[in-house]
Amino acid sequence: MTLVRVLVAAGVAMLAARSGFTFSQEAAAGKGLGNGTPPDSATSSLWTRKQGVDWPRFLGPSGDGKSPETGLVTPWPERGPRIVWHKPIGVGYGIGSISAGRYYHYDRVGNEARVNCMRAETGELLWSYKHPTRYVDMYGYDGGPRASPVVDEDRVYLYSVEGLLFCLNAFTGAEIWKVDTMRQFGVVQNFFGVGSTPVVEGDLLIVMIGGSDEDSRLIPSRQFDLVRGNGSGIVAFDKRTGAVKYQLTDELASYSSPQLATVNNRRWCFAFCRGGLVGFDPRSGKLDFEFPWRARMLESVNASTPVVMGNQVLITEAYSIGSALLEVRPAGAPKVIWDDSKKARAKSLKCHWNTPIEVDGYVYGCSGRHSPESDLRCVDWKTGEVQWSEPLRIWSTLTYVDGHFICLSEDGHLQLLRANPRKFDLVSEIDLMEPAAEPQPAGAPEKPLLRQPCWAAPILSHGLLFVRGDNRLACLELIPEPRARDGR
């Protein structure tokens, strides 16, 4: 090993000891980020696949669960899309994010939470950042992260289940800053911990915090109806330093993520908090409106992210009141276009933690609070009229690409559906099976690749589809790379 490599390795070790992150063996040996990549190009894109876009945040590049990629092969082969790679993962419910050929996955193993940065095309580990966690879920769900990593330029942001907010270098994993939001803002633990993924707007990182006053911090657990906010329902941080730039609303936190949009040439942020929808200017933090929308039962939660089309916003919940379509206007109460609150049973849409997707004036999503009562349905955006309902009787999530939906059921069943407002239009379906390491005798049983629950919606980047279950992360080739012709 040359003197330069010795010094590099020593510097990496010192930095890792200080910051709590670890590099792959290749990086620690001064070999860059694997496969001979020189150190001076460690920050460049690792993609070899030529076509496609990154998926750097929750719900994709446009924040609506849609991919702009094309070239989808339909129908699927008999055994489904090719499995490129798969690997075991720790506990948690979120899916990762992808930028510059790197896949960032946030999970928990034992009493440590970690974000693993991997080559998106191979699953090769590049670096891993770890931090201790003591979170225990009061309802028995696992103690792993719920929120997805957010990648912005050369930084990646993490929001842990117990409210720790981290900013890391996206290429090395070095910690840049962190904030203990629970301590700083007096957050009383929500039913299932923290599950709202932040968003980046310009120089700001906008986070649903839901802090409380001092008296509320003395209230026994599970009596969340007695907790009161302290004006830090939503907090904007300087994305480079972690300094607080503004905060607003007494609303408590939900499991929905803030939604950014441009409406009538003005930027908006819509946050579906515990008690309802908050609309505000994401640059200044100026409040436009608060629209109450929450089921009366104590343990109800809002979890589905708002869907925006034009100057209208759709919010939806699964516990009792269903959906509402609102027309928004600056500094005024929104106009209700239609809502489910007065409908006894025939609600238009009751999405739980999945976010519905709008396509050509229709919205598609899984409706139902529990799996046995859940169905997949299509609803007219303008009227709320249900166009069709397919009784899958299991929770499912959707991702839209090239005129189709990728539908992942809670049990790992994968379907390809044509986006069709007239009928449930099934093109292909498959139960993913774990590839055998060596040839198996005829009739040998196969193992399912993904174990229930599969609650995170699939994500797509450069033709690769990433899906996760309770035990495993898998990368599938959904859109093949075009083959060169005539030697070109």
Backbone hydrogen bonds, N-H to C=O, Kabsch-Sander energy under -0.5 kcal/mol:
donor,donor_aa,acceptor,acceptor_aa,energy
6,V,2,T,-2.2
7,L,3,L,-2.5
8,V,4,V,-2.6
9,A,5,R,-2.9
10,A,6,V,-2.4
11,G,7,L,-2.5
12,V,8,V,-2.6
13,A,9,A,-2.3
14,M,10,A,-2.3
15,L,11,G,-2.5
16,A,12,V,-2.6
17,A,13,A,-2.2
18,R,14,M,-1.9
19,S,15,L,-2.5
20,G,16,A,-2.3
22,T,128,S,-4.3
24,S,126,L,-2.6
28,A,24,S,-2.5
29,A,25,Q,-1.6
30,G,27,A,-1.8
31,K,26,E,-2.8
37,T,34,G,-1.9
41,S,38,P,-1.9
42,A,39,P,-1.8
44,S,41,S,-1.8
46,L,100,A,-2.3
55,W,98,I,-1.0
60,G,57,R,-2.0
62,S,66,K,-0.5
63,G,60,G,-1.2
64,D,59,L,-0.8
65,G,59,L,-2.8
66,K,59,L,-0.5
67,S,400,Y,-2.7
73,V,478,L,-0.9
74,T,72,L,-0.6
80,G,77,P,-2.1
82,R,477,E,-0.6
84,V,82,R,-0.7
84,V,475,C,-2.6
85,W,475,C,-1.3
87,K,473,L,-2.2
89,I,471,N,-1.7
91,V,108,R,-2.2
93,Y,145,P,-2.6
94,G,145,P,-1.0
97,S,104,Y,-1.5
98,I,55,W,-3.2
99,S,102,R,-2.2
102,R,99,S,-1.9
103,Y,118,M,-3.4
104,Y,97,S,-3.1
104,Y,102,R,-0.5
105,H,103,Y,-0.6
105,H,116,N,-2.5
107,D,105,H,-0.5
107,D,114,R,-2.4
108,R,91,V,-1.5
109,V,112,E,-2.8
112,E,109,V,-1.5
113,A,131,H,-3.1
114,R,107,D,-2.8
115,V,129,Y,-2.4
116,N,105,H,-2.9
116,N,114,R,-0.5
117,C,115,V,-0.5
117,C,127,W,-3.0
118,M,103,Y,-2.9
118,M,116,N,-0.6
119,R,124,E,-2.5
120,A,101,G,-2.7
122,T,119,R,-0.7
123,G,119,R,-3.0
126,L,117,C,-3.5
127,W,117,C,-1.4
128,S,22,T,-3.8
129,Y,115,V,-2.2
130,K,20,G,-2.2
131,H,113,A,-2.6
133,T,111,N,-2.2
138,M,191,F,-0.5
140,G,137,D,-1.2
146,R,194,V,-0.5
147,A,159,Y,-0.5
150,V,157,Y,-2.1
151,V,56,P,-3.0
152,D,150,V,-0.5
152,D,155,R,-2.9
155,R,152,D,-2.0
156,V,168,L,-2.3
157,Y,150,V,-3.0
158,L,166,F,-1.9
160,S,164,L,-2.9
163,G,160,S,-1.9
165,L,179,V,-3.1
166,F,158,L,-2.5
166,F,164,L,-0.5
167,C,177,W,-2.6
168,L,156,V,-2.8
169,N,174,A,-2.7
170,A,154,D,-2.6
173,G,169,N,-2.5
176,I,167,C,-3.2
177,W,167,C,-1.4
179,V,165,L,-2.5
181,T,163,G,-1.8
181,T,179,V,-1.2
184,Q,180,D,-2.7
185,F,181,T,-2.4
186,G,182,M,-0.7
187,V,182,M,-1.3
188,V,210,G,-0.5
193,G,190,N,-1.2
194,V,161,V,-2.4
195,G,254,S,-0.5
197,T,195,G,-0.6
199,V,206,I,-2.0
201,E,204,L,-2.5
204,L,201,E,-2.2
205,L,237,F,-2.7
206,I,199,V,-3.1
206,I,204,L,-0.6
207,V,205,L,-0.5
207,V,235,V,-2.8
209,I,207,V,-0.7
209,I,233,G,-1.9
210,G,232,S,-1.2
211,G,232,S,-0.9
212,S,185,F,-0.8
212,S,186,G,-1.2
213,D,228,R,-1.3
217,R,213,D,-0.9
217,R,214,E,-0.7
218,L,215,D,-1.4
219,I,216,S,-1.3
223,Q,220,P,-1.4
226,L,223,Q,-1.9
227,V,224,F,-1.2
230,N,211,G,-1.3
233,G,249,T,-2.7
234,I,248,L,-2.0
235,V,207,V,-2.7
236,A,246,Y,-2.7
237,F,205,L,-2.7
237,F,235,V,-0.5
238,D,243,A,-3.2
239,K,203,D,-2.6
239,K,237,F,-0.6
241,T,238,D,-0.5
242,G,238,D,-3.0
245,K,236,A,-3.3
246,Y,236,A,-1.3
248,L,234,I,-2.2
255,Y,302,N,-2.7
256,S,272,F,-0.5
256,S,302,N,-0.7
259,Q,270,F,-2.6
261,A,268,W,-2.0
263,V,261,A,-0.6
263,V,266,R,-2.9
266,R,263,V,-1.1
268,W,261,A,-3.0
269,C,280,F,-2.1
270,F,259,Q,-2.9
271,A,269,C,-0.5
271,A,278,V,-2.7
272,F,270,F,-0.5
273,C,271,A,-1.5
273,C,276,G,-2.1
274,R,252,L,-2.3
277,L,291,F,-2.2
278,V,271,A,-2.4
279,G,289,F,-2.3
280,F,269,C,-2.0
281,D,286,K,-2.4
285,G,281,D,-2.9
288,D,279,G,-2.9
289,F,279,G,-1.8
291,F,277,L,-3.4
293,W,275,G,-2.5
300,S,297,M,-1.6
303,A,301,V,-0.5
303,A,352,H,-0.5
304,S,316,T,-0.5
307,V,314,L,-2.2
309,M,312,Q,-2.4
312,Q,309,M,-1.9
313,V,326,L,-2.7
314,L,307,V,-3.1
315,I,313,V,-0.5
315,I,324,A,-2.3
317,E,322,G,-1.2
324,A,315,I,-2.3
325,L,338,W,-3.0
326,L,313,V,-2.8
326,L,324,A,-0.5
327,E,335,K,-3.1
328,V,311,N,-2.4
328,V,326,L,-0.6
332,G,329,R,-1.1
335,K,327,E,-2.7
337,I,325,L,-3.1
337,I,335,K,-0.6
338,W,325,L,-1.0
340,D,323,S,-2.7
343,K,340,D,-1.6
347,K,345,R,-2.4
357,I,364,Y,-2.6
359,V,362,Y,-3.3
362,Y,359,V,-1.2
363,V,379,V,-2.9
364,Y,357,I,-2.7
365,G,377,R,-1.9
367,S,365,G,-0.5
367,S,375,D,-3.2
368,G,350,K,-3.4
373,E,370,H,-0.8
374,S,370,H,-0.5
374,S,371,S,-1.7
375,D,367,S,-2.1
376,L,390,E,-2.6
377,R,365,G,-2.3
378,C,388,W,-2.2
379,V,363,V,-2.6
380,D,385,E,-2.9
381,W,361,G,-2.1
384,G,380,D,-2.7
387,Q,378,C,-3.1
388,W,378,C,-1.2
390,E,376,L,-3.6
392,L,390,E,-2.2
393,R,374,S,-2.2
397,T,408,L,-2.0
399,T,406,I,-1.3
400,Y,65,G,-2.5
401,V,404,H,-2.8
402,D,67,S,-0.6
402,D,69,E,-0.6
404,H,401,V,-1.7
405,F,417,L,-3.1
406,I,399,T,-3.3
407,C,405,F,-0.7
407,C,415,Q,-2.7
408,L,397,T,-2.0
408,L,406,I,-0.6
409,S,407,C,-0.6
409,S,413,H,-2.8
410,E,395,W,-2.5
412,G,409,S,-2.3
414,L,430,I,-2.9
415,Q,407,C,-2.6
416,L,428,S,-3.2
417,L,405,F,-2.6
417,L,415,Q,-0.6
418,R,425,D,-2.9
419,A,403,G,-2.3
420,N,418,R,-1.1
423,K,420,N,-0.6
425,D,418,R,-0.5
425,D,423,K,-0.7
426,L,424,F,-0.8
427,V,416,L,-3.1
428,S,416,L,-1.5
430,I,414,L,-2.8
432,L,412,G,-0.7
432,L,430,I,-0.7
434,E,447,K,-3.5
444,A,441,P,-2.0
449,L,432,L,-2.5
454,C,410,E,-1.9
455,W,453,P,-0.8
459,I,466,F,-1.8
461,S,464,L,-2.2
462,H,53,V,-0.8
464,L,461,S,-2.3
465,L,476,L,-3.2
466,F,459,I,-3.0
467,V,465,L,-0.5
467,V,474,A,-2.3
469,G,472,R,-2.5
470,D,451,R,-3.3
473,L,87,K,-2.5
474,A,467,V,-2.9
475,C,85,W,-3.0
476,L,465,L,-3.3
477,E,82,R,-2.8
478,L,463,G,-1.9
478,L,476,L,-1.1
479,I,463,G,-2.3
488,R,485,R,-2.1
